[in-house]
Amino acid sequence: MESLIGLLVAAPLLGAAVLLCGGRRLDGVGHWLGTALAGASFVLAAVLFAGMLGRSGDDRALHQHLFSWVPVADFQADVAFQLDQLSMTFVLLITGVGTLIHIYSIGYMEHDERRRRFFGYLNLFLSAMLLLVLADNYLLLYVGWEGVGLASFLLIGFWQHKPSAAAAAKKAFLVNRVGDMGLAIAIFLMFTTFGTFAFTPVLGSATEASQGTLTAIGLMLLLAACGKSAQVPLQSWLGDAMEGPTPVSALIHAATMVTAGVYLITRSGAIFNAAPDAQTAVVVVGAVTLIFGAIVGCAKDDIKKALAGSTMSQIGYMVLAAGLGPIGYAFAIMHLVTHGFFKAGLFLGAGSVMHGMNDEVDMRRYGGLRKYMPVTFVTFGLGYLAIIGFPGLSGFFSKDAIIEAAFAKGGTQGWILGAVTLLGAALTAYYMTRVMILTFFGEKRWQPDAEGREPHPHESPRSMTIPMVVLAFGSVFAGGLFKLNDAFVNWLEPVTAYEHGHPPLSVPVITALTVVVLLIGVGVAWAQYGRSPVPAVAPRGSVLTRAARRDLLQDDFNHVVLVRGGEHLTRSLVYVDHKLVDGVVNGTAAGFGGLSGRLRRVQNGFARSYAVSMFGGAALLIAATLLMRAV
């Protein structure tokens, strides 16, 4: 079984190599080849999963050593894989949802002349993410980490003829480089502290390191997670990333890039457990981003950007849960998986709407589409019910578990975190109900596009609707299956060391509170958008609303603090360089130049000058001699 692990990465990597290097001769079959190799990786994952189930819980981890990458004295870097319950969960999500997105893309990208290249980039994305979660050491994980960054850059900017897409790709790339520096520094600290960067010795020896070192490593890992998972303060790239084709948005938000940060924190749980200050920082980042993303999602009229704000918020739930330690790790991953189903379904549903609406993204120009797109309406609606936590659906089980764990933190902190998670649930119900009403209910509001074409909404082809139906089933049933007999918690327990929390309120009371805030959010959205006509242009709104439309001024903040701050810092450094550094260097040179000029006058080549000098010197010597004798 161990020999199959490397093939998980190799299959989509082979697809990327063939599709990107094979040339135009593959244009007619490239999409089928890319999809087939993604599907092959999923089949391999299913085979390995079945083999895992046949083993006892403590004997399920598999290892495969391929070769020594950098064998230099004490510096040993191996290309080796570790497949345990945590990485297996991610592998199934990445390959399963990734394959469905490949199938969807066959229809969505049908008329794009660069479709072969698009599928090559999709395969590259899958292989990089699989390498990230299968690596058995942080250095190899870093290779996958950077591969994910490269693939996201290529896919977000796939339509680079659009200046907005090119700018969005560059922004995502640069913001993520900040986070990547955090991961690089963490790896350096690990090697200098533990002499290795392999998971088993580093995590097994975490408690032996000093508190300061562990805190530094934890904070650097958190910085890395903030970049990949779009958490405050490195969240600004996520909304702009919607410039890429919609399947890319689904892949980034559901199965690959934004889940990497949650994986990194959970995988490094032993470090955070031993560094409470770093663990607190994780909780704070998750809580702030949870509310931040939800507020942004409430104000967006662009359907994809509203869902992007939602992703930011839902990942905030996961990061918060991971920051709670052993009482939250399993629930963070559980919500990550259920979110993978319903968020992929929501993005693919948004793409289906755009497909039938001449690529229009403004929800104020939708309305009444449930009559024209029944399959899209039902599948999107099930994803909507799942994400708001409707009782019985996937989000209800995973999100409620995080809310319970937040209360179980204990003390004042537990009450604060519990209130934050409940507020997030209310905001989620509000902005997602708003999306549903603006898109599928009310009177039609669409208008001719810039080229004068009248939209003719229609259902998407089966290549697009079948993946949406499959994801809708996951949105409905996955959470219940995971919760049954605590199956998911027990599955991850050997890796996450689950501890049962004890919230100050009973579970039925917390569940009731969650349902109440859900109904409040739905009711407010219905009262605002379902009972009155929707204006074609958004009202000016409050100060908070206007700020939320501009992503709570995150780009303005970055421009003032980082761009202008960087400019002022650069000017200051240039001034210091010119006036101080160059002044010292040039002044020293000028001093020696002046001295040499004066000395040069003495050596003028005239005999009379030398005679006078000799006479003067002799006179001084005689005078000095006579003076000494007189004394």
Summary of the structure (lengths in Angstrom):
residues: 631
radius of gyration: 31.1
end to end distance: 105.4
largest distance: 125.5
contacts: 2324
relative contact order: 0.08
helix: 77%
strand: 4%
